[in-house]
Amino acid sequence: MLLGVGVLGSAYKGEIKYLQIIDESGNADDSLFPRDLADPKVIEMYKAMMLARAIDTKILSLQRQGRTATYAPGLGEEAVQIGSAMAMRKEDIFVPAFRQGGVYLVRGLPMEVLLLYWMGYEEGNIIPKEVNGFPMAVPVSTQMPHSAGIAFAQMYKSRDVAVVSYVGDGGTSEGDFYEALNFAGVWKAPLVAIIQNNQWAISVPRSKQSAARTLAQKAIAAGINAVQVDGNDVVAVYSAVRDAIENSKKGPTLIECVTYRIGMHTTSDDPTKYRSDSEVEEWKGKDPILRIKAYLSKRGAWDDTKEKALVEEQAKTVDDMVEKAEAFKPDPKNIFEHVYGSVSETLKKEMNEAEASYFWQGEI
């Protein structure tokens, strides 16, 4: 008895595009170069990347002296942070993980506030409204559903606002990541999700995180756009994020920025135990700051004199940041007033009892 004829076809065909505009030697593809990026703006990018690294180096030094708590360096990942932050409009909102110090700087967070966070003060989590950003999120990928919900809220209120969120390569293995993409895809929320793929989730290499050829292709299952970018090319990052923001009214985009964590995961980590020196040296040759410097130098827009002046200026800026942060006197009330959106009656009672007992003056 003939029951029918089977069909074997193709249900879906897709691809993930890869974007690089400036190569490792500082050569640019003019056909891909963003038209709104003239030399002065590229120089601004370079200066921001240099400042992010100078602050990073300083905080790492302070941690080794016992003057800050555990710190997560961003050495080698400056292009992802600065390129994406400079692509945002003032009204756009960003939702970071914990390695986005450069994003905070570009968005206008006072540097001493950033340092206060790493010194362990509650005030380091109080982000001024005009910065349009959220506090750091250390638990892996928990910020992703938040970012999808915030993006949905902008759409619901008919606001022309994109939400730019950040997650590490390790975070893409979490259920929160998939749930956020699925939600944003279904509702076509204006979410720009950036994977800061630095190749290592603490001691777990990218190859052990996923068998997928790219992390960007995880967007395909959610029905949203995706692109993989050379994350050490600040101009490519800028271009991809700018385009994603412009298209955010039509729906979300996932951007995988391929970069590398030159330093340790945090100061409590020893990367020499799980990766080779040769691997690190290979990636040092792809340094995002050296790349954009080479580009500007070839155009005659940057030289040693300007470099020296910038380094001296930024050294003073960083020293001023440290001086302000270390002169800070915390207000213990903030542990009651800024943990929740509103202070409950129970918290008010506890705060009043704490004040009455002078417990934070050591006079119980």
ChimeraX attribute file (.defattr): number of C-alpha atoms within 10 A of each C-alpha:
attribute: neighborCount
match mode: 1-to-1
recipient: residues
	/A:1	3
	/A:2	4
	/A:3	5
	/A:4	6
	/A:5	5
	/A:6	6
	/A:7	6
	/A:8	5
	/A:9	6
	/A:10	6
	/A:11	5
	/A:12	6
	/A:13	5
	/A:14	7
	/A:15	10
	/A:16	16
	/A:17	11
	/A:18	14
	/A:19	18
	/A:20	22
	/A:21	22
	/A:22	24
	/A:23	18
	/A:24	19
	/A:25	14
	/A:26	19
	/A:27	15
	/A:28	16
	/A:29	10
	/A:30	10
	/A:31	8
	/A:32	14
	/A:33	16
	/A:34	15
	/A:35	9
	/A:36	9
	/A:37	13
	/A:38	10
	/A:39	15
	/A:40	11
	/A:41	12
	/A:42	20
	/A:43	17
	/A:44	13
	/A:45	24
	/A:46	24
	/A:47	19
	/A:48	23
	/A:49	27
	/A:50	18
	/A:51	22
	/A:52	28
	/A:53	21
	/A:54	18
	/A:55	26
	/A:56	21
	/A:57	15
	/A:58	17
	/A:59	24
	/A:60	20
	/A:61	13
	/A:62	16
	/A:63	16
	/A:64	14
	/A:65	10
	/A:66	10
	/A:67	14
	/A:68	20
	/A:69	20
	/A:70	18
	/A:71	22
	/A:72	21
	/A:73	24
	/A:74	26
	/A:75	19
	/A:76	23
	/A:77	32
	/A:78	31
	/A:79	30
	/A:80	34
	/A:81	28
	/A:82	29
	/A:83	30
	/A:84	26
	/A:85	26
	/A:86	22
	/A:87	19
	/A:88	22
	/A:89	14
	/A:90	13
	/A:91	14
	/A:92	19
	/A:93	23
	/A:94	27
	/A:95	25
	/A:96	25
	/A:97	24
	/A:98	19
	/A:99	24
	/A:100	24
	/A:101	25
	/A:102	28
	/A:103	24
	/A:104	26
	/A:105	20
	/A:106	21
	/A:107	20
	/A:108	12
	/A:109	20
	/A:110	15
	/A:111	20
	/A:112	18
	/A:113	23
	/A:114	22
	/A:115	23
	/A:116	23
	/A:117	20
	/A:118	19
	/A:119	21
	/A:120	13
	/A:121	21
	/A:122	19
	/A:123	18
	/A:124	18
	/A:125	18
	/A:126	16
	/A:127	18
	/A:128	13
	/A:129	9
	/A:130	11
	/A:131	19
	/A:132	18
	/A:133	21
	/A:134	20
	/A:135	17
	/A:136	19
	/A:137	17
	/A:138	12
	/A:139	10
	/A:140	19
	/A:141	25
	/A:142	18
	/A:143	25
	/A:144	28
	/A:145	21
	/A:146	15
	/A:147	28
	/A:148	30
	/A:149	18
	/A:150	20
	/A:151	29
	/A:152	21
	/A:153	15
	/A:154	19
	/A:155	21
	/A:156	10
	/A:157	9
	/A:158	10
	/A:159	13
	/A:160	14
	/A:161	23
	/A:162	29
	/A:163	27
	/A:164	28
	/A:165	25
	/A:166	26
	/A:167	26
	/A:168	22
	/A:169	25
	/A:170	23
	/A:171	24
	/A:172	21
	/A:173	15
	/A:174	14
	/A:175	13
	/A:176	18
	/A:177	21
	/A:178	20
	/A:179	15
	/A:180	22
	/A:181	30
	/A:182	19
	/A:183	16
	/A:184	27
	/A:185	23
	/A:186	13
	/A:187	15
	/A:188	22
	/A:189	28
	/A:190	32
	/A:191	34
	/A:192	31
	/A:193	29
	/A:194	27
	/A:195	26
	/A:196	26
	/A:197	25
	/A:198	22
	/A:199	19
	/A:200	22
	/A:201	18
	/A:202	15
	/A:203	16
	/A:204	14
	/A:205	16
	/A:206	18
	/A:207	11
	/A:208	10
	/A:209	17
	/A:210	14
	/A:211	9
	/A:212	11
	/A:213	10
	/A:214	14
	/A:215	25
	/A:216	25
	/A:217	22
	/A:218	19
	/A:219	22
	/A:220	17
	/A:221	11
	/A:222	18
	/A:223	17
	/A:224	19
	/A:225	19
	/A:226	26
	/A:227	23
	/A:228	23
	/A:229	27
	/A:230	22
	/A:231	30
	/A:232	30
	/A:233	30
	/A:234	30
	/A:235	28
	/A:236	26
	/A:237	32
	/A:238	26
	/A:239	25
	/A:240	26
	/A:241	28
	/A:242	21
	/A:243	14
	/A:244	27
	/A:245	26
	/A:246	16
	/A:247	17
	/A:248	22
	/A:249	18
	/A:250	12
	/A:251	23
	/A:252	32
	/A:253	31
	/A:254	27
	/A:255	27
	/A:256	29
	/A:257	30
	/A:258	22
	/A:259	25
	/A:260	23
	/A:261	22
	/A:262	19
	/A:263	18
	/A:264	19
	/A:265	20
	/A:266	16
	/A:267	15
	/A:268	11
	/A:269	14
	/A:270	14
	/A:271	18
	/A:272	12
	/A:273	8
	/A:274	12
	/A:275	14
	/A:276	10
	/A:277	10
	/A:278	9
	/A:279	10
	/A:280	15
	/A:281	11
	/A:282	10
	/A:283	16
	/A:284	15
	/A:285	12
	/A:286	18
	/A:287	21
	/A:288	30
	/A:289	21
	/A:290	17
	/A:291	23
	/A:292	28
	/A:293	21
	/A:294	20
	/A:295	21
	/A:296	20
	/A:297	14
	/A:298	13
	/A:299	11
	/A:300	10
	/A:301	14
	/A:302	16
	/A:303	13
	/A:304	9
	/A:305	8
	/A:306	10
	/A:307	13
	/A:308	10
	/A:309	11
	/A:310	14
	/A:311	15
	/A:312	10
	/A:313	12
	/A:314	18
	/A:315	16
	/A:316	11
	/A:317	16
	/A:318	21
	/A:319	13
	/A:320	14
	/A:321	19
	/A:322	20
	/A:323	12
	/A:324	15
	/A:325	19
	/A:326	15
	/A:327	8
	/A:328	14
	/A:329	8
	/A:330	11
	/A:331	11
	/A:332	17
	/A:333	14
	/A:334	14
	/A:335	14
	/A:336	15
	/A:337	15
	/A:338	14
	/A:339	12
	/A:340	10
	/A:341	7
	/A:342	10
	/A:343	14
	/A:344	12
	/A:345	9
	/A:346	9
	/A:347	15
	/A:348	13
	/A:349	12
	/A:350	13
	/A:351	19
	/A:352	13
	/A:353	12
	/A:354	16
	/A:355	14
	/A:356	10
	/A:357	13
	/A:358	12
	/A:359	12
	/A:360	12
	/A:361	10
	/A:362	7
	/A:363	7
	/A:364	9
